Amino acid sequence: MRALVLDGRLTLRNDIPMPQPMSDEALLRLRRAGVCNTDLELIAGYKGFSGTLGHEFVAEVIQGPEMWLGQRVVGEINVGDETCDFCRRGITSQCRHRQAIGIAGRDGAFADYMTLPTRNLYHVSATISDDAAVFVEPLAAALQVIEGVHIAPRDRVVVIGLGKLGMLVAQVLRLTGADVVGVVRHEKQAAMLERWHIPSAAIEDLPTQRAQVVVDCTGNAEGFNAALDLVEPRGTIVLKSTYAGIPPADLSRIAVNEIRVVGSRCGPLAAALRLLEAGLVDVEALIDARYPFELAEQALEHAAAPGMLKVLLDF
Ligand SMILES: [Zn+2]
């Protein structure tokens, strides 16, 4: 089968053996997949991953328990060992021996076929298109912001880094009723926020130390420093970014201003499916390009271009 393999360099190979599902797993045939900034960070060397990339996908179950056969599914990307203390508390995303498809210790979704434990699968209803279903995983990650931080309707919230993930975060936070502002760098971002009635501003036009919550989706050190400028004393910074490098920042400002910094990663897929089903979040506007899987190398290159939103791979 074909797979987009990262092994020092990125190569689309067609000699990868079919994965064999274990007794608790299903064999999935990929339908569509999405490129995430984490994929680009991994290519840049973040975490030293080697293997098949990809963790945003929708697929069809072609082998496994009867109740799953033929189902269109998305999947929780973290695979816990089910025995450690975190797994026993139901926190598989922090499993002591965590694997995550296409990120850590496990092959991902940029391949014709993949395996995943059936406990990780979520049925996708017929009302959700393949294109939209690819966004379930990143939308769940956006929802994780409000899992970690209480955002009150009186809060002023600033989202920095209006890329693929930031656009979803802004839309999710808008549902809280809070005063959400997106920090934009170009007109395309402002126009997109405007269609969802989310105000935008250039960073230099925002008052310093006035936001109760700042969500940093930039993936770079400047984003974290900008968050430190914007958050009010005793406010909260939510970090949605993974960094290939270590961001230089004045951490004493966190102590002096008593800032709370909250890390936030993967979120609840069932909730993301509910939002898509109810049409409460617009994801299809975020699709900037689509490629057939045989052009996956070019697709990943295109996804890394400045200002690109979602790039889809079609199997
Ligand atoms: Zn575990």
Boltz pocket constraint, residues with backbone or C-beta under 6 A from the ligand:
constraints:
  - pocket:
      binder: B
      contacts: [[A, 80], [A, 81], [A, 82], [A, 83], [A, 84], [A, 85], [A, 86], [A, 87], [A, 88], [A, 92], [A, 94], [A, 95], [A, 96], [A, 97], [A, 98]]
      max_distance: 6.0
